[in-house]
Amino acid sequence: MATLPSVLVTGASTGIGAAYADRFARRGHDLVLVARNRKRMEALAARLRQETGVAVDIVEADLTQADELAVVEARLRDDAHIGILINNAGTAIGGSFIEQSTDVVTRLLALNTTAMLRLCSAVAPRFAQAGEGAIINVGSVVGLAPEFAMTVYGATKAFALFLSQGLGIELGPKGVYVQAVLPAATRTEIWEHAGADVNSMTGVMEVDDLVDAALVGFDRREAVTIPPLPDVEQWNAYQAARQAILPNTRQDQAAARYRTTD
Ligand SMILES: NC(=O)c1ccc[n+]([C@@H]2O[C@H](COP(=O)([O-])OP(=O)(O)OC[C@H]3O[C@@H](n4cnc5c(N)ncnc54)[C@H](OP(=O)(O)O)[C@@H]3O)[C@@H](O)[C@H]2O)c1
C-alpha cells in the first residue's frame, strides 16, 4: 500500500488548524505543524503521536516575517513527503478602516494573503511535477460580503477564494486539487483577537464540526466548500451569474450608458 502523504498545516497551534491536524493524524497522515506558539504545538504533537502513532514535526515560525516564512517555503519545496498543504494561519482585526492603522492592516495582509500566496507558490511546481497533491486554503464567508464591515479582513479572504479558484483551474488538469474552505463564525480564539465576545453570538459553529464538514468537501474534491450553507444551489447560482457577465466584458466600445458622444 502506498504511504499517505504528510500534511503541512499552518496555524496548527489552536483553533481550526489544530482540528485539521487532529483529523489528518486520525487518517494516518504524518504532520508538519507550523505556528508561533511552540509549547501548544508540542502538546498537540505529543497527544497525536500517542493517540494515532503518526510522526509530527514542528516548525515554529511567524509567517509575517520573511525569513521565518522562507523556512516553511523551503520545507514545502524540498520535502517530497509533503503532499497536502493547509493554508489555515490567519487572523482578524477589530475596528473600522479608519481606526485600523496602516501598519496593522499591512501585517494582516502579510499573514492572510502573502504567506498563503508564497506557500502555494513554493509547493505548486513540485505538486504539478508529481501530478498529485492538494492545497486547502481557508478563506471565509466574509470574503463574499463587504456588507459585513470587516473590509480588509474580507478583502484578504476574497483573495483566498480567488487564488484557490484560479489555482484550481490551472493546476487541476495537472492532477493537483485545490480547495477553498469558507467557514462562517466558528468558536475559536480569533474572535478575542478581533475584540469580539464569541459567547454572546448566535449561529456559531464548533470547530470540530466545521473541520469535519470541510473534510467531506475535501473528500468530494469540491473546489469551494461552505460548511454552514444549507443550499448549495445558492452558491451555484452565484457562480453562474458571475460567469454570465464574462462574455459581455470584451467589447471595443464602452457600454452605451458611458458614451459621451452619440
Ligand atoms: N473562527 C472563525 O469564526 C473563522 C471564520 C472564517 C474563517 N476563519 C479563518 O480560519 C483560519 C483559522 O482561524 P481560527 O479561527 O482557527 O483562529 P485562531 O484560533 O486565532 O488560530 C489562528 C492560528 O493561526 C496562527 N497564527 C496567527 N498568527 C500567526 C503568525 N503571524 N504566524 C504563524 N501563525 C500564526 C495561530 O498560532 P500562533 O498564535 O501560535 O502563531 C493559530 O494557530 C483563519 O485563516 C481565519 O481567518 C475563521
The ligand as a Tripos MOL2 file, in Angstrom:
@<TRIPOS>MOLECULE
LIG
   48    52     1     0     0
SMALL
NO_CHARGES

@<TRIPOS>ATOM
      1 N1        -13.0990   31.2550   13.6610 N.am      1 LIG1
      2 C1        -13.8730   31.8150   12.7410 C.2       1 LIG1
      3 O1        -15.0020   32.2660   13.0200 O.2       1 LIG1
      4 C2        -13.3940   31.8600   11.3090 C.ar      1 LIG1
      5 C3        -14.3490   32.1610   10.3100 C.ar      1 LIG1
      6 C4        -13.9340   32.2120    8.9990 C.ar      1 LIG1
      7 C5        -12.6130   31.9870    8.6810 C.ar      1 LIG1
      8 N2        -11.6910   31.7160    9.6540 N.ar      1 LIG1
      9 C6        -10.2910   31.5180    9.2540 C.3       1 LIG1
     10 O2         -9.8210   30.2870    9.7650 O.3       1 LIG1
     11 C7         -8.4010   30.3480    9.9200 C.3       1 LIG1
     12 C8         -8.0370   29.8490   11.3100 C.3       1 LIG1
     13 O3         -8.6240   30.7200   12.2430 O.3       1 LIG1
     14 P1         -9.0720   30.2860   13.7050 P.3       1 LIG1
     15 O4        -10.4560   30.7360   13.8740 O.co2     1 LIG1
     16 O5         -8.7020   28.8980   13.9610 O.co2     1 LIG1
     17 O6         -8.1570   31.3190   14.5280 O.3       1 LIG1
     18 P2         -7.2600   31.1600   15.8350 P.3       1 LIG1
     19 O7         -7.9230   30.2370   16.7830 O.co2     1 LIG1
     20 O8         -6.9350   32.5410   16.2450 O.co2     1 LIG1
     21 O9         -5.9600   30.4210   15.2710 O.3       1 LIG1
     22 C9         -5.1250   31.0580   14.3310 C.3       1 LIG1
     23 C10        -3.9040   30.2040   14.0940 C.3       1 LIG1
     24 O10        -3.0120   30.9390   13.2570 O.3       1 LIG1
     25 C11        -1.7550   31.0500   13.9180 C.3       1 LIG1
     26 N3         -1.1200   32.3270   13.6330 N.ar      1 LIG1
     27 C12        -1.5920   33.5640   13.9420 C.ar      1 LIG1
     28 N4         -0.7030   34.4930   13.5940 N.ar      1 LIG1
     29 C13         0.3640   33.8280   13.0510 C.ar      1 LIG1
     30 C14         1.6030   34.2230   12.5240 C.ar      1 LIG1
     31 N5          1.9500   35.5220   12.4580 N.pl3     1 LIG1
     32 N6          2.4480   33.2970   12.0590 N.ar      1 LIG1
     33 C15         2.1140   31.9730   12.1230 C.ar      1 LIG1
     34 N7          0.9630   31.5390   12.6100 N.ar      1 LIG1
     35 C16         0.0910   32.4460   13.0770 C.ar      1 LIG1
     36 C17        -2.0670   30.9130   15.3990 C.3       1 LIG1
     37 O11        -0.9860   30.3640   16.1180 O.3       1 LIG1
     38 P3          0.1440   31.1780   16.9380 P.3       1 LIG1
     39 O12        -0.5350   32.2450   17.7080 O.co2     1 LIG1
     40 O13         0.7510   30.0700   17.7590 O.co2     1 LIG1
     41 O14         1.0810   31.6820   15.8980 O.co2     1 LIG1
     42 C18        -3.1800   29.8810   15.3660 C.3       1 LIG1
     43 O15        -2.6380   28.5900   15.2890 O.3       1 LIG1
     44 C19        -8.0120   31.8030    9.6750 C.3       1 LIG1
     45 O16        -7.4950   31.9290    8.3720 O.3       1 LIG1
     46 C20        -9.3280   32.5520    9.8030 C.3       1 LIG1
     47 O17        -9.3370   33.7380    9.0760 O.3       1 LIG1
     48 C21       -12.0590   31.6460   10.9570 C.ar      1 LIG1
@<TRIPOS>BOND
     1     1     2 1
     2     2     3 2
     3     2     4 1
     4     4     5 ar
     5     4    48 ar
     6     5     6 ar
     7     6     7 ar
     8     7     8 ar
     9     8     9 1
    10     8    48 ar
    11     9    10 1
    12     9    46 1
    13    10    11 1
    14    11    12 1
    15    11    44 1
    16    12    13 1
    17    13    14 1
    18    14    15 2
    19    14    16 1
    20    14    17 1
    21    17    18 1
    22    18    19 2
    23    18    20 1
    24    18    21 1
    25    21    22 1
    26    22    23 1
    27    23    24 1
    28    23    42 1
    29    24    25 1
    30    25    26 1
    31    25    36 1
    32    26    27 ar
    33    26    35 ar
    34    27    28 ar
    35    28    29 ar
    36    29    30 ar
    37    29    35 ar
    38    30    31 1
    39    30    32 ar
    40    32    33 ar
    41    33    34 ar
    42    34    35 ar
    43    36    37 1
    44    36    42 1
    45    37    38 1
    46    38    39 2
    47    38    40 1
    48    38    41 1
    49    42    43 1
    50    44    45 1
    51    44    46 1
    52    46    47 1
@<TRIPOS>SUBSTRUCTURE
     1 LIG1         1 GROUP 0 **** ****
